[in-house]
Each structure stands twice: as structure tokens, then as C-alpha cells.
Amino acid sequence: MRRLTCFLFVSLPTLVAFACGDDPKPAADGDSGVEVDAETTPDVEPDVVADVAADSSVDTAIDSADTALDTAVSDTASEVDGAHEACAPGSADCDSIQWAEVEAFPHASDHHVTFVHTSDAGTYLYIAGGATSKQPALDIWPEVWRARIDASHLLGAWEAEAPLPAPLAFQGLSQNNVAVYLLSGVTEDADGPAATNVAYIGRFDDGGHLAWTTTTSLPAGVRVHPTAHYLYGTGGEHPDRVVVVGGTSDVPLASVIYAEVQANGDLGAWKATADLPAPRSHHAGIVKEGRIWIFGGFTTDNVTVPKILRSIPATTGGIKGWEVAGTLADPPWTHAASLYEDGVFLVGGGQGGPGQERYIDRIRFARWDADGALGDFVDVEKSLPVARSHVHQTPIFDGYLYTVGGRVMPSGNSIARAFVGYIDF
């Protein structure tokens, strides 16, 4: 874990990062602490491949892109868009997605992870870790909460669960039917926030309660705003894997790593697999039929990325490479991607490159055809009730979207508001 001691300065209309003079250099090839899977050598050009798991500097702001963007986003953005009126799920006078505001989260939060799990006790929405931003302060939380999804698909009261072993935010989330994995991000102790390469497993019991343990840490270096994905194996030589894609330290990363899931649920050694064609962070992704799909985000210098990527499976546990599977107009960042039936939603986040950043209430949806090609994204008529960013998961259960907290403009502060959206198509 490396202490964060330097800060990001913002100069409009461009974003300028200040780097510390004692930043360590990236580790040389063969000294990254990551085992390389020889059968999954990246199928990309050498000049766009970042060194796998390099020990890049983290002596910049906790999440420099976030801090810069929160300052640079247009002051015309509103904290609550009064043009949107919430309506009860199931009512007849709403279009596409029908939104209802439910009991607020116990405190303002962003950069948490959000997931749904069904047990013998019922189905619950969970929030784990996160940060509360009240400019210029930032607090990182170890808290874990859940709220029961009732018969009407609204949320019951929030209940405190067993906390994480330490505060954690900005992390990746991977989930299967019995556990969740929280990977890398930012923690906090008596000396303040600091980057971490920790990996936690939360195992569900029959009552849907979580017990947290640590497992194999990610390689040296830091991944803030990565995505994490669970890939099911076929057993034997091809077990399940957890894959961590991209993210940022002081710059976006192209590297992709994975760990095999052991019989007890722990993670094995992390291995390098096929890099992204170019560095990417603040993106979103889903898994469909064993392939990872990546949408939006930033590459170097906070340039937005329109290319939609799809992973190419390898014969071993890794990924053979990445292919372009479409182009996304006005690519978002710090948004959520949610798989739904034959399509995918992109929810909220920010939009625009340097000097044009703004938070959005936009929701888009695209469908796959019978051949597996993804069609164009179309805006959903009823957008988010509040324009906000850092809403990194918007899980779907039984035709309803669940979204909690996030960060709003022009204040740059976190909010505690929670919404349920009925998918009316």
C-alpha cells in the first residue's frame, strides 16, 4: 500500500496533473510480480500495450481523474433535475423506465459497489464500502449495508452487515452465486487515504449475511476504477476465473490480469493475460456468454474511448485478445453497464472530454441480434431522476433497476438518494 501525498491541480479548459518528483518507475519486464500465461500473449500492437501490473506511481490524488473532472464539469449541471418526476413502478403514465424514489441510503456515498443476492431469507440489495465526498474532504468507509427487495420490488429498511476488514472504495466487483470479490482500490487509516491492492471475499450464508476474508492480493501497483468480471469454467483444467481489466494509477492501464478460483473460493496466483489494445479506466463492462464487453471510459490524458471491446476466449484460463465490437457515440465514463435479457443498459456517469465534461442523467440500451452483434445504443425515454456520476453498478433484478448514491454537480458532493426503476419494455 502506498500513501497518497500529492494532489491534482486543475486548469480550465484543460486538466493538468501534478506528479511527485519521487515517483517510482515502472517495474521492468519479468519483475512485475505477475505470472505470465504464455498461451494468452496479447494480440495487439506493441506500441499500445502497457506493461502488465507495473508498479506505477500512486503519489497523486486518490483518483486524479475524478477530482479533476469534478472540478471541471460545467457549472450548468444541476444537482437535481426538476424536469424528472418519479413515479411508482407499474403505473400506466410513465414511459420506458418508471422511477420511484425509495428510502435514502444511511449516508451520502459514491464509489461503493452495489449488488443483488437471493438466499433462503429473500432477495437483498447490498452496498459495500464507498466514499463520502464533501468537497474538499473525502472519507472512505468499511461499512456494508443491505435492504430487502419486497414483493413490490421496492426496498425495505437498510440493515447494517458485517463491515469490511478495512475501509475500501474505488474497487472492482466480481460476483458469483455464493460470493462477491472486491478488488484493489483506495483504503484509509489514521494517516489518511491510501491506495491498496487488497482482495476481499464476501461469502453469503443461508440468511444472505456476508462474512469477509482476505485472499490473494493483486500484484504490486494500484488499480483504481478497474472493472472485475467472473468467468465460469468447465471444470478440471479450466476452473472459474476472476478477471480484472484496466484501471488507473497515475495513468490509465492497458494490463489485464486474472486469478483462478480455488475449490474453497479463494483466489490463486494472479497471471497476466492479453492486454487491452490501449490503456483504459473509468469504464464499465459486463459478461455475456463467456466474453467480457467493455464500454466507454478514458484512455491517456482523459480522452474518451468510443470503441466497444469484446474479449476473445483462450484455450487456457486467460484471454487470447480483444476485438472491436462496435462504436459508442458520446462515450460515457464512471457509468454503469447492466446486462438485461437480450441487451445492455448504460446508466448515468459523465460525458465529454477535457474541457467539456459534464455529469449526465442519460440511460441507453442496445440489443444483440441472433448472430451476437450488438446494435446501436438508443436513449431510454425516462432518464435518471438525478444527473450523477460514479454510479458504478446498477444491478437489475426481475425487471427492475436499482441505483444508490453517486456524485453530483456543481458541488462535487456525494448523495444518499436511492431509486428503483421499472423496465417498461
N, C-alpha and C positions, 0 to 999 in steps of 0.2 A: 504494500500500500504506500503510495507516495503522497505526501502532503501538498496541498494546492496553495501556492504562496503568491502567485502573480494574478493580475487582473486584465480584463479586456477593455480597451478603450474604443469608443465608437465615434466615428467622424462621418457625419452625413455629407453627401449621399452614399458614401462607401463605408464598409466595415473594415476597420483596421485592428488586427490583433497584436498585442504587445507580448513578446516572448521573453522569458528569463534568460540571462546570459549563461546560467549553469545548466541548461537543459541537456540531458544525456543524449548521446547519439543512438540511432537505431542499432540493435544487435546485428552482428554480421551473420551471413548465411551459415546455418549449422550451429548457431549459438542462441537460438530463439527459445529454447525450452519446449519446442513443439515437435513431436514425431511426424515426419512427412510420409504420407501414404504414396508410395511410388506409382501406384496404379491410377492415381487421380491427379496427375500432373495437369496444371491449368491449360486449357485450350484457348489462350488469349495471347495477344502480342506482348513481348517483354516490356515495352516502354510504358504500358499502362498497368502493370502489375505491382502492387505494393508488397513489401517484404512481410512474410507471414509472421504475425504476433511480434512485431518489432517492439522493442522497449522504448516507445516514443515518449516524448515529454508529456507530462500531465501537469506541469507547473504553470498552467494558465488558469483562467477561470474554470469553475466546476464544469460548466458546459458552455464554452465560449460562444458557440453559435446561438444558443438560447438567449444568453444575456445580451448579445449584440442585437438579435432580432427583436427582443422585447423592447429595446430602446429605439430601434429604427422603424418599427411598424408605424404606419400612418396614424396620426392623432385623430383622424376622422373615424377610426373604428370605434364602435360603441361597446360598452360592457354588456348591455342587454339590448337586443334589437327589438324594439317595441312593435315592429311590424309582424312579429310572430306571436300567435296566440296558442297556448297549449290547449289541447282538447283531449277528452277522455278516450282511451283505447276502445275501439268498437263503435264509436259514434259515426253517423252517416254523413256528416257535413265536412269531413276532412279528406284530403287527397294524399295518396301515395304513402306517406308515413304520418300517423296520427300521434302527436306527442302529449304526454301527461307529465307534469312535474310532481315528484314524489318527495318523501321526507329527505331533507338535506343530509349529506354526509356529516359526521360529527365535527369536522373542522375543514377549513379550506385546504385543498390538496391538488397537486399535479405531479406528473412524473411517477405516479404509482402504477401498479399493474392491476388489471381487472379481469376476473374470470368467473365462470359458472361451473358448479359441480352438483350432481344429483347423488344422494345417498339414501339410506333407509329413512332418514329423518326428513327428506324432502329435497327441493332444489333451492340453492342459495346463490346469491351474487356475492363475490368476495373482492375486497380491496386489500392489497398488501404493500406495505412500505409507502414511499412517496415523499414529496417535499411540499412545504408551505412557503410560497414566495409572497412576501410583502415588502416591496422594494424599499431599500436595497438588501433587506435581510432574507436569508434562506435557511429554513430548518428542515432537517432530514429525519424521517420517522421510522421506528421499528414496528409500528402498530399494524395489526391485521384485524379487519372487521368483516362481518358478513350480514346480509339481510335476506330473509326468506322471500322467495318469489311465490306469491299466493295464487289462489285459483283464478283470480282476475288478471294475473301476470304483473300486478303492481308489487311494490316492495313493502315488507314489514319493517319493524324497528331494527336499527343497527345493533349488532351484538359484538362485543369485543372477543376476539380469538386469541390464542397464544401468540405473543409477539415474535418477530424475527429475532435471531441471535444478536443482531446489531442493526442500527438504522440502515436503510437502503433505499435508493431512488435511482432513476435513470437506467434501470436494469432491463435485461431481456427476459422474456417469459416464454417457457415451453411447457406443454401440458399433455398428459395422457389421461386415462380413465381413473387412475388411482393416486396420482401425484402431480405436483407442479414443480418446476425448476426455475429459480431466479438466478440470473447470471450476470456478474460484473456490475458496474455502475458506480455510484457515489455513496459513501457512508459518512458518519460523523461521530466524533468523540470529543473529549474535553478540549482538544486543540482546534476543533472546528471541522468543516467538511474535508473529505479526502477521497481520492479515487481508490477503488478496490477491484480485485479480480476474483472475489469470492464466488462460490457456487453453493446455493442452498437448495435442499429438497424439502418440500412440504408434503407429507403423506396424510391422506384422508383416512379417518376411521369410519365405522359404520354410521356414526351420527353426523358425519360431514365435518368433524373437527380436525384441525391440522396440527401435526407435530413436526417441528422443524429440526433438521440436522444439516451439517455441512457435508459436502462431498468434494471431489477433486477440483481444486481451484483452476481457473483458466490460466493460460501461460502468462508469463511476465508481460507487463504492458496493460493498457486500460482500454476498455470498450464502453464508451458512453453512447447511448442511443443506438445499440445494435438491434437486430431482430434475432429471435431464437425460435427454432422450429423442431417439432418432434416428428421423426420419420420412423414408421413401423417397418420392421424387418420381416424376414421369412423364417427366422429361427436358425439354429445351427451356426453356420459360418456368417450369417447375415442377421445379427441381432438389431434391436431398435437402436436409433441414434438420436442424439440431441445436436443440432447444428446451429452455430452462431455466425451470423452474417454481418460483415461490415461493422459500422460504428465509428466513433471518433476518439482520438486522444487530443492532441493539439491540431491534428488534421484528420480528415476522413480516411478510412482504411478500406483497402480492397480485399483484405485477407478474410478467409472463411475457414473455420475450424469445426471439428466435430468430436464427440466422445460417444463410445458405445455404452449402452445401458446394461448394467450387470443384472444378474438374476435377482438381487436384493433391491434393485432400483438405483443403487449408487452409479456414479459415472466412472468410466475407465479413463485411461490416459487421453489427453486431447491430441488430435492429429490435424495436420494441415491438409486441406483439400483444395479443389480448384478455386482460385481467386475470382472475384468479380472482374468484369472487363475494365472497370475503372473504380476508384475509391467511391464509397457511398456511405452516408449516415443519415439519421433522422428520417429514414424511410419506413415503410410498412410492408408486411408480407403475409402470405397465407400458404398453406399446403393443400394441393389438390392432386389426388391420385398419385401420391408419392413424389410430386415435384413441388419445389418451392417457387413461388411467384413473388417478385419484388416490385413495389410501386413507389414512385416519387422519391423524395429525399434530396440531399445535397451531394455534390462532389466537391472537389477542391475550390476554395475561395467562395464558398456558399452559392455556387452555381447550381440551379435546379436541374434535375435529371428527367427528361421526358421518356426515356426508353424503359419499357416494361421488360423485365428479365424473367426467364424461366430456367430452372436448373435441368441439367442433363444427367440422369442417374448413371452411376458407375457400376461395374460388376462387383466391386468391393463395397465397403460401407460408406465411402465418401461420395463425392460429386465429380463427374467427369468434366463438366464445364457449364457454361451459361450461354443461352441464346436469346436474342431479342425476339420478344413475342408480341410486340405492339408498341404504340407510341401514345403517350398520355399528354393531351393539351393542358396547359396551365398546371404543371405537376405540383402537387401539394407536398408539405413536409410536416413532421410531427403530427400526422394524422393517424387514423386507424383504418385497417383493412379487415373486413369481416366476410367470411365465406357464407353464402346463403343459397341453398338449393343449386340452381344451375348458373349462379352468378356470384359477383363480389361487390360489396359496398366499399367506398372510400368516404370516410367520415371526418369532417372538420379539418383542423390543422391550420397551417399557414399557406400562403401562396405568394409568388413573386420572388424575383432575385434581388441582389443587392440594390438598395435604394428604392425598391418597390414592394417591400414586404408588408403583408397585412394578414391578420387572422380572419378566418372565413367560417361561415355557417353552412357551407356547401356540402351536400351529400350527392355522390354519384354512384351509378350502378351500371355494370356491364355483364352480359351473359356469354357463356361459352356455347358454341354450336356443337353439332353432333361429331365433328371432326376434332374437337378440342381447341379450336381457335377462339380467342376472346374477341368479342365485338367491341364497338365503340362505347365509351362511357357516356351516359345520359344523366343529366341532373334530375334528382328526385324533386318533385314539386314542393313538398313540405320540408324545408331545411331545418337545421338545428335551431332550437329556440334561442340559443346564445352563440355568438361567434366566439370561438375559442380554439386554443392550440394545446399541444401536449396532452391530448386525449388518445393515449397510445393503444388502448384496446377498447372496442365497443362490442362486447360479446352479444350473440344472438341466441335466444332460447325460445323454441316453439313459436317462431314468427314474430318475436319482439326484440327490439334493440335496447341495450342498457348502457347508459353513459353517465359518468360521475366526475364532477370536478373539472379541472383544466385551468388554463391561464387565459386571462382576458386583457384587452387593451381598451383605453390607453394607459391604464395603471400599471400593467405588467404583473398584477397580483393573481394569486390563486383564488378559486371559488369553491364552495361546498355544494352547489346545487346538483340535483340528480334528476334524470329524465328517463322515461320509458317510452319507446316508440313502437306503435303497432304497424307492421308492414302490410299495407293495404293493396297488395298486388301479388 
